[in-house]
Amino acid sequence: QNVVVIGGSFAGIELAKRLAETLPTGYKAVLIEKNSHLNYSFNFPRFSVMEGHEHEAFIPYDAICRGGPPGILTRIQDKVVEITEEQIILASGNKIDYTYLAIATGSSQPLPVQVSATELQDACREMQSVQEKIKASQRIAIVGGGAVGVQIASDTKSFYPHKDVTLIHSRGQLMKYFGKRLQDYTLTALRDELKIRVLLNERPKLPPQGNMATSATLTFSDGREEKFDLIIGCTGQRPNSSILQSLYPSAISKETSRILVEPTLQVSGDGSLATGSRIFAFGDVADHGGPHMARAGWMQSRVVLDNILAMIRGEEPSQTYKPQMFIEGAIKLTLGKAKNVV
């Protein structure tokens, strides 16, 4: 019988590894992931600027099952297009039966936050294209003052001090999900030390060319227009929840587009828990009340694992996810080549 994990990023890979180490006889784990390598996205901002190291952001999946018996884990490189009550339908046309299912499909954002390529060489070329555009541009605008926007802005100015870098954010403080000390420290480091121009409370619309637009214009709230050699957008996460739409449309939040879950991380929604209690969702794709960060997904994988093992034993799932914000919401933020803050 198959315990299927969809999504091989930080949350999904942790669950797959633990399943391989703990599943009883008669069960095996199946990990379905469209990418050939784990995308170590923490390094994407740095390697979008620094040349020659982009391959280090992509890690082979070879060692997932090092602690489990032979054959306990099958990894399938494919894309899930639909979920039924009994099967996973793949883009290749193949169908995978499941007894239990855990959805850890995360969220999507364009370059340079994520790459669209699924193979190593193509993914490296995407990151190289960002490096080339940054290197060729003098006036650069980064739209979005979250962690990725801050790191790309600070790395660009740190590696290329002569460039004019502007960081634009829609709120009155950078890094909105973090505390005031971190926000103030980050703003001071960017403005005073790196000499980055920071514009707050501005929400310019990205140009028609979209993300990574070259020789494009931004229009600000007071009507003024500014032309930049390169505009990099670092906004707008989109949860990858559509694979559940046909089976349980009520399980997808109308407000966040994330998958609704119970405290046990079982998929919720009108009527879905009664028939869909074998389906779990966690990580960035789930509306679980905790931070949408890798460390939180790792913690949630333990809850999902314990509940699946309980159900295999014929017990009710009893483990619940309780966010530990101090641990799960922590961050190590780089501010250029020479500085970082935790």
C-alpha positions as CSV (number, residue, x, y, z in Angstrom):
1,Q,0.0,0.0,0.0
2,N,1.3,3.4,-1.0
3,V,1.8,6.5,1.3
4,V,2.2,9.2,-1.3
5,V,3.9,12.5,-0.7
6,I,3.4,15.2,-3.4
7,G,6.2,17.8,-3.4
8,G,9.9,17.3,-2.7
9,S,10.9,20.6,-1.2
10,F,11.9,21.1,2.4
11,A,8.6,19.9,4.0
12,G,7.9,17.0,1.6
13,I,11.4,15.6,1.6
14,E,11.5,15.5,5.4
15,L,8.2,13.5,5.5
16,A,9.3,11.1,2.8
17,K,12.6,10.4,4.6
18,R,10.9,9.8,7.9
19,L,8.3,7.5,6.2
20,A,11.1,5.5,4.7
21,E,12.5,4.9,8.1
22,T,9.3,4.1,10.0
23,L,6.6,2.5,7.7
24,P,5.6,-1.0,8.7
25,T,5.7,-4.1,6.4
26,G,3.2,-3.9,3.6
27,Y,3.6,-0.1,3.1
28,K,5.9,1.9,1.0
29,A,6.5,5.6,0.5
30,V,6.2,7.3,-2.9
31,L,7.6,10.8,-3.4
32,I,6.3,12.7,-6.5
33,E,8.3,15.7,-7.5
34,K,8.6,17.5,-10.8
35,N,12.2,18.7,-10.3
36,S,15.2,16.5,-10.9
37,H,17.0,18.2,-7.9
38,L,16.0,19.8,-4.6
39,N,15.8,23.5,-5.2
40,Y,17.7,25.0,-2.2
41,S,15.9,28.3,-2.6
42,F,17.7,29.9,0.4
43,N,20.6,30.3,-1.9
44,F,18.7,31.7,-4.9
45,P,19.1,35.4,-4.0
46,R,22.9,35.1,-3.6
47,F,23.3,33.0,-6.7
48,S,21.1,35.3,-8.7
49,V,23.8,37.9,-8.3
50,M,27.1,36.0,-7.8
51,E,28.4,34.2,-10.8
52,G,29.7,30.7,-11.0
53,H,28.0,29.1,-8.1
54,E,24.4,28.6,-9.2
55,H,24.8,24.8,-9.5
56,E,25.3,24.7,-5.7
57,A,21.6,25.6,-5.3
58,F,20.4,22.3,-6.7
59,I,20.9,19.2,-4.6
60,P,20.5,15.6,-5.8
61,Y,17.7,13.5,-4.2
62,D,20.0,10.4,-4.0
63,A,20.4,10.3,-0.2
64,I,16.7,10.6,0.8
65,C,16.4,6.9,1.7
66,R,19.8,6.3,3.3
67,G,18.2,5.2,6.6
68,G,15.5,2.9,5.1
69,P,15.4,-0.6,3.7
70,P,15.8,-1.2,0.0
71,G,12.6,-0.5,-2.0
72,I,10.8,1.3,0.8
73,L,10.8,4.6,-1.1
74,T,10.1,5.3,-4.8
75,R,10.8,8.7,-6.2
76,I,8.9,9.7,-9.3
77,Q,9.9,12.8,-11.3
78,D,6.5,13.9,-12.8
79,K,3.8,16.5,-12.3
80,V,0.5,15.8,-10.6
81,V,-2.4,17.1,-12.6
82,E,-5.3,15.7,-10.6
83,I,-6.2,13.8,-7.4
84,T,-9.1,11.4,-7.1
85,E,-10.3,9.5,-4.0
86,E,-8.1,6.6,-4.8
87,Q,-5.4,7.7,-7.3
88,I,-2.9,10.4,-8.3
89,I,-3.1,11.3,-12.0
90,L,0.3,12.4,-13.5
91,A,1.1,14.6,-16.5
92,S,2.7,11.5,-18.1
93,G,-0.6,9.7,-18.0
94,N,0.5,7.3,-15.3
95,K,-1.7,6.7,-12.3
96,I,-0.6,6.0,-8.7
97,D,-2.8,4.3,-6.2
98,Y,-2.6,5.7,-2.6
99,T,-3.8,4.7,0.8
100,Y,-2.6,7.9,2.5
101,L,-1.7,11.1,0.8
102,A,0.3,14.1,2.0
103,I,0.3,17.3,-0.1
104,A,3.4,19.5,0.2
105,T,3.4,21.3,-3.1
106,G,4.4,24.7,-1.7
107,S,3.8,27.9,-3.6
108,S,5.0,29.5,-6.8
109,Q,6.8,32.7,-7.7
110,P,8.7,33.8,-10.8
111,L,12.4,34.3,-11.2
112,P,14.5,35.0,-9.3
113,V,12.6,33.7,-6.3
114,Q,12.1,30.4,-8.1
115,V,13.0,28.8,-11.3
116,S,10.5,27.2,-13.7
117,A,12.9,24.6,-15.2
118,T,12.7,21.1,-13.9
119,E,16.2,19.9,-15.0
120,L,19.5,21.0,-13.5
121,Q,21.2,22.6,-16.6
122,D,18.1,24.5,-17.6
123,A,17.6,25.7,-14.0
124,C,21.2,26.9,-13.9
125,R,20.7,28.8,-17.2
126,E,17.7,30.6,-15.7
127,M,19.8,31.8,-12.8
128,Q,22.6,32.8,-15.1
129,S,20.2,34.9,-17.1
130,V,19.4,36.8,-13.9
131,Q,23.1,37.3,-13.2
132,E,23.7,38.6,-16.7
133,K,20.8,41.1,-16.5
134,I,22.0,42.4,-13.2
135,K,25.5,42.7,-14.4
136,A,24.5,44.6,-17.5
137,S,22.2,47.1,-15.7
138,Q,23.1,50.3,-13.9
139,R,19.7,51.4,-12.5
140,I,18.0,48.5,-10.8
141,A,14.7,48.4,-8.9
142,I,13.6,45.5,-6.7
143,V,9.9,45.5,-5.9
144,G,9.0,43.7,-2.7
145,G,10.7,44.2,0.7
146,G,10.4,40.7,2.1
147,A,13.4,38.4,2.7
148,V,14.2,37.7,-1.0
149,G,13.9,41.3,-2.1
150,V,16.1,42.5,0.8
151,Q,18.7,39.9,0.0
152,I,18.8,40.5,-3.7
153,A,19.0,44.3,-3.2
154,S,21.8,44.0,-0.6
155,D,23.8,41.4,-2.6
156,T,23.5,43.5,-5.8
157,K,24.8,46.5,-4.1
158,S,27.5,44.5,-2.2
159,F,28.8,42.8,-5.3
160,Y,28.4,45.9,-7.6
161,P,28.8,49.0,-5.3
162,H,28.7,51.3,-8.3
163,K,25.2,50.4,-9.3
164,D,22.1,52.4,-8.4
165,V,19.8,50.0,-6.4
166,T,16.3,51.0,-5.3
167,L,14.2,48.7,-3.1
168,I,10.5,49.4,-3.1
169,H,8.0,48.1,-0.6
170,S,4.3,48.5,-0.2
171,R,4.3,48.8,3.6
172,G,5.8,51.2,6.2
173,Q,8.4,48.6,7.3
174,L,10.5,46.0,5.5
175,M,10.1,42.3,6.5
176,K,6.5,42.5,7.6
177,Y,6.3,39.1,9.3
178,F,9.2,39.8,11.6
179,G,9.8,42.0,14.7
180,K,10.6,45.7,14.8
181,R,14.2,45.2,15.9
182,L,14.9,43.2,12.7
183,Q,13.0,45.6,10.6
184,D,14.8,48.6,11.9
185,Y,18.2,46.9,11.7
186,T,17.6,45.9,8.1
187,L,16.5,49.3,7.0
188,T,19.5,51.0,8.6
189,A,21.9,48.5,7.0
190,L,20.4,49.0,3.6
191,R,20.1,52.8,3.7
192,D,23.1,53.9,5.7
193,E,25.7,51.2,5.2
194,L,25.0,49.9,1.7
195,K,23.6,53.1,0.4
196,I,20.5,51.5,-1.1
197,R,17.6,53.8,-1.9
198,V,14.6,52.4,0.0
199,L,11.1,53.6,-0.8
200,L,8.3,52.5,1.6
201,N,4.5,52.7,1.3
202,E,4.8,52.5,-2.5
203,R,3.0,49.9,-4.6
204,P,4.0,50.5,-8.2
205,K,2.5,48.2,-10.8
206,L,5.0,46.0,-12.5
207,P,5.5,46.9,-16.2
208,P,3.7,44.9,-19.0
209,Q,6.9,43.0,-19.7
210,G,6.4,41.3,-16.3
211,N,9.1,40.2,-14.0
212,M,12.8,40.9,-14.8
213,A,11.7,43.7,-17.2
214,T,14.5,45.6,-18.9
215,S,14.4,49.3,-19.9
216,A,11.0,49.7,-18.2
217,T,9.2,52.3,-16.2
218,L,7.5,52.3,-12.8
219,T,4.7,54.7,-11.9
220,F,4.5,55.8,-8.2
221,S,1.6,56.9,-6.0
222,D,2.3,60.6,-6.6
223,G,2.1,60.1,-10.4
224,R,5.8,60.4,-11.1
225,E,7.5,57.9,-13.4
226,E,11.0,56.5,-13.2
227,K,12.8,54.4,-15.8
228,F,15.1,51.6,-14.7
229,D,17.4,49.4,-16.7
230,L,16.1,46.4,-14.8
231,I,13.0,45.8,-12.6
232,I,12.9,42.7,-10.4
233,G,9.6,41.7,-8.8
234,C,9.8,39.8,-5.5
235,T,6.1,39.7,-4.6
236,G,3.1,37.5,-4.9
237,Q,3.3,34.0,-3.7
238,R,0.7,31.7,-5.3
239,P,-0.1,28.5,-3.4
240,N,0.1,25.3,-5.5
241,S,-3.3,24.1,-4.4
242,S,-5.1,23.6,-7.7
243,I,-4.5,19.8,-7.8
244,L,-7.2,19.4,-5.1
245,Q,-9.7,21.6,-6.9
246,S,-11.7,18.9,-8.7
247,L,-11.8,16.5,-5.7
248,Y,-12.4,19.0,-2.9
249,P,-13.1,22.5,-4.1
250,S,-14.4,23.5,-0.7
251,A,-11.1,22.6,0.9
252,I,-9.3,25.5,-0.9
253,S,-9.6,28.9,1.0
254,K,-11.3,31.6,-1.0
255,E,-9.2,34.2,0.8
256,T,-5.7,32.7,0.6
257,S,-6.0,29.9,-2.0
258,R,-4.3,27.6,0.4
259,I,-5.6,24.2,1.4
260,L,-7.8,24.3,4.6
261,V,-6.7,21.8,7.2
262,E,-7.7,20.6,10.7
263,P,-5.2,20.9,13.6
264,T,-4.2,17.3,12.7
265,L,-3.3,18.7,9.3
266,Q,-5.9,16.5,7.6
267,V,-7.6,18.3,4.7
268,S,-10.8,20.1,5.8
269,G,-13.7,21.8,4.1
270,D,-17.4,21.1,3.6
271,G,-17.8,17.3,3.9
272,S,-14.3,16.6,2.9
273,L,-13.0,15.4,6.2
274,A,-15.5,12.5,6.3
275,T,-14.3,11.1,3.0
276,G,-10.9,12.6,2.8
277,S,-9.4,12.0,6.2
278,R,-6.6,10.0,4.5
279,I,-5.4,13.2,2.8
280,F,-3.1,15.7,4.6
281,A,-1.6,19.0,3.6
282,F,1.2,20.9,5.2
283,G,4.0,23.5,4.4
284,D,3.4,26.6,2.3
285,V,0.4,25.2,0.5
286,A,-1.7,24.7,3.7
287,D,-3.7,27.2,5.8
288,H,-2.4,25.9,9.1
289,G,-2.0,29.1,11.1
290,G,1.7,28.9,11.4
291,P,4.5,30.7,9.5
292,H,5.0,29.7,5.9
293,M,8.7,28.9,6.3
294,A,10.8,25.8,5.8
295,R,11.3,25.2,9.5
296,A,7.6,25.2,10.1
297,G,7.1,22.7,7.3
298,W,9.7,20.5,8.8
299,M,7.9,20.6,12.2
300,Q,4.5,19.9,10.5
301,S,6.0,16.8,8.8
302,R,6.3,15.2,12.2
303,V,2.6,15.7,12.9
304,V,1.6,14.2,9.5
305,L,4.0,11.3,10.0
306,D,2.6,10.4,13.5
307,N,-1.0,10.7,12.4
308,I,-0.4,8.5,9.3
309,L,1.3,5.9,11.4
310,A,-1.5,6.0,13.9
311,M,-4.1,5.4,11.2
312,I,-2.1,2.5,9.8
313,R,-2.3,1.0,13.3
314,G,-6.1,1.5,13.3
315,E,-6.0,4.4,15.7
316,E,-7.5,7.9,15.4
317,P,-5.0,10.6,14.5
318,S,-4.3,12.6,17.6
319,Q,-1.2,14.7,17.0
320,T,-2.0,18.3,16.4
321,Y,0.1,21.2,15.0
322,K,0.7,24.0,17.4
323,P,2.8,26.7,15.8
324,Q,6.0,27.6,17.8
325,M,6.6,31.0,16.3
326,F,9.9,31.7,18.1
327,I,11.5,28.6,16.5
328,E,9.5,28.2,13.2
329,G,9.5,31.9,12.4
330,A,13.2,32.5,12.9
331,I,15.4,33.6,10.0
332,K,19.0,34.1,9.1
333,L,19.0,37.1,6.8
334,T,22.0,38.1,4.7
335,L,22.6,41.8,4.2
336,G,25.3,41.7,1.5
337,K,28.6,39.8,1.5
338,A,29.8,40.9,4.9
339,K,26.7,40.9,7.2
340,N,23.9,38.8,8.3
341,V,21.3,38.9,11.1
342,V,19.4,36.2,12.9
